[in-house]
Amino acid sequence: MKTLSLFLVPFFMLFAGNKPVPAGAEIPSPSTTVVAGDCAIPNTAFQAGEKVGFTVGYSVAGAFVPAGAGSFETTLIKLNGRSVYHITGTGRTLSSYEWAYKAKDTYETFIDVETFQPLQFIRNINEGGYKKYEKVSFVKSANTAVTMEGNTYKVPPCVHDVVSSVFYARNVDYNSLKRGDKVPFSIFLDNEVFNMYIRYMGKETINTKYGKFKTIRIQPLTIKGTIFEGGEKMVVWVTDDANHVPVRVESPIIVGKVRIDMTSFEGLKSPMTALIKKN
């Protein structure tokens, strides 16, 4: 987690934060109904051909500074004979901000269409001159994760990577939840398994630069680290329709606040009925 760029955390770590909870650790939270996850959750939220764009900015001392842009794009391909959703997340600093920090990162997940489980994860980052490339293959029959170096790690049956976890969360049936309910899941990153959850916090209507939306409010667990303050202070608003597209993310950080906004979308699986008025 420590290698994730500050600019790209909102795109790829909506539900993991800066420093997630190690597997087996106790998660402090009020007593609420815990909603169990399912490996083979139906995909009702997205399809091949979807592309969603975002901007990211930071508020420090009352001034909001746009700093980066990113997108998620989904295609349908074959991987080892299986049909998979190939989801590519890209992020970069804006040219006007590169004098301070330059980053260009790509994250990829390959999700089995039938089981909705990730079969492969790729991270290719270039952040301020720091470069890292990694590839992890998930062997579901053995519940293991195999790195490109050949190291094998035991993982839970329903484990996700940081990108597939975002799309898993989009497919949660929030209408079946009560305010305060939690949806737990686990992710594998940096050769470790982490236990996470998102908490359903009801519905809100919000205004963004794109327009006015009916949304579902969720709060993912984050743990205090070098960027985030910790707890459930990060808030994510997704469209209150079948797509569950994230339209805004806000979180306090050690200095100031980070915010991302959805700026464009195309190829959605269902009509964007949550959009009340476009600006």
PyMOL commands that set and color helices and strands:
alter all, ss='L'
color gray80, all
select helices_A, chain A and resi 9-12+95-97+162-170+174-176
alter helices_A, ss='H'
color red, helices_A
select strands_A, chain A and resi 21-22+51-60+63-79+82-93+103-112+118-127+130-139+144-147+152-154+182-189+192-207+211-220+235-239+246-252+257-266+275-278
alter strands_A, ss='S'
color yellow, strands_A
deselect
rebuild
show_as cartoon
